[in-house]
């Protein structure tokens, strides 16, 4: 018997030559947007600056163009802003993730709702195969 309610998780990763643009890159970009620097984003994520830098450089290799504009030094130190391309990618990534989440929720609820789980329990009780009557 299942002791807690079933859950699912979707993760969108856009792949190119073994590299991925996924939730981690998106989180770093959001942090740069919010905190105005890669160092600020890394600090808020409890991540080393060098790891954040590596993540951004890898993502820039995927896309083939810069994702941040870096402004060096000054009285308040350096800062970074997202390029228009990064804003576009991040926006589209978030929209695609939202659509995937909506479809996944609908399908999860169709395949693993209480009625379907009860059918599976009954299949086990009478020894049916997994090819039993499952709603599509």
N, C-alpha and C positions, 0 to 999 in steps of 0.2 A: 504494500500500500504506500502511496506517495504521501510523505508526511508534510510537505509544504507545497504551495502552489507553484506550478511549473512556470519558468520564465525563459526568455530567449534573448540573444544579443546579436545585433548586426554590426559589422565593421566594414566600412568602405575603404578600400585601398586601391589607388590608381597606380598601376604598375608600368614600369619601363626598364627593360634590361636588368631585371633583378632588383631594382630599387622601387620603393613605394612612396607615394604621397598619401598619407593616411591621417588618422586622428592626432598623432603626435606632431606632425608638421603643422597641421591646422591649428593645434593648440599654441604652438610657438608663434605662428603668425598672428593669432588673436592677441597673444601677450605683447608682441611688438606694437600692435595697433593700440592696445590699451595703455601700456607703460612707456611707450615712446623710445624704447631701446631693447636691443637683444639681451643686454645684461639684466635689465629690469624684468623682462619676460622670463629669463632663466631663473632668476632669484625667486620669483613668485611660484615657479613650477618646481622649486627645490632641485634644480638641475644645474650642473656646472655650465659655465659660459662656453667652454670648449665643446661640450656635447651639443648645446643649442646651435653653435656655429656649424658643427658638422652636419646637423640635421638640415639647416638652411642651405648649406653648400650642396648637399646631396639632392635636395629638392630643386635647386637651381640647375643642376645637371640634368634632371629629368625634363624640365621645361625648356632649357636652353636659353634662359634669360634671367636677369636678376629679379629677385623677389623683394629686396629691400634696398632703400637708398640709405647709405651710411653718411652721417655728418660727424666729422672728427672734431674732438676737443672743444675748446671754448670755455667760458667762465663756469658753465654748469656741467661741463663734460660733454661727451658725444651723445648723439641720438640717432635713431633709425626710424624710418617710415616705410610703409609698404608701397611698392610700386603699383601703378594702376593694374598691371597684369596680375600681381599677387591678390589684389582686392577682387578682381574678376574670378580668378581661380578659387579663392576662398568662398566667395558667394555661390558659385556653381557647385562646389564641393558640398557646402551646407545644404543647398536645395536638393541635390541628388541624394544626400544622406536622409533628408526628411522624406523624400518620396519612397526610398527603400524601406525606411522605418514604417511608413504607413502601409505599404504592401505586405511587409513581413508581419505586422500586427494582424492584418486581416487574415492572412494565410495561417498564421500560428493559431489564431482563434478558431479557424475552420478545422484544422487538422488535430488540434490538441484541446478542444473544449471538453467540458465535463461529459457530454454524451459520447464523444469519440473515445475518451479514456475509459468510460464504462464498457463500451463495445470491446476494447482491448482487454479489459479485465475478464470479461465474459469469454473471449476467445481463449484466454489462458486457462480458464476454468474448464472449458469443454475440449481443449486440445486442438483448436483451429490453427491453421497456418496464418502467417502474416498477410496472406493475400485475401483476407476476409473483406467484408463490405466496409470500405472506408470512403467517407464523403470526400469528393474532390471539388 
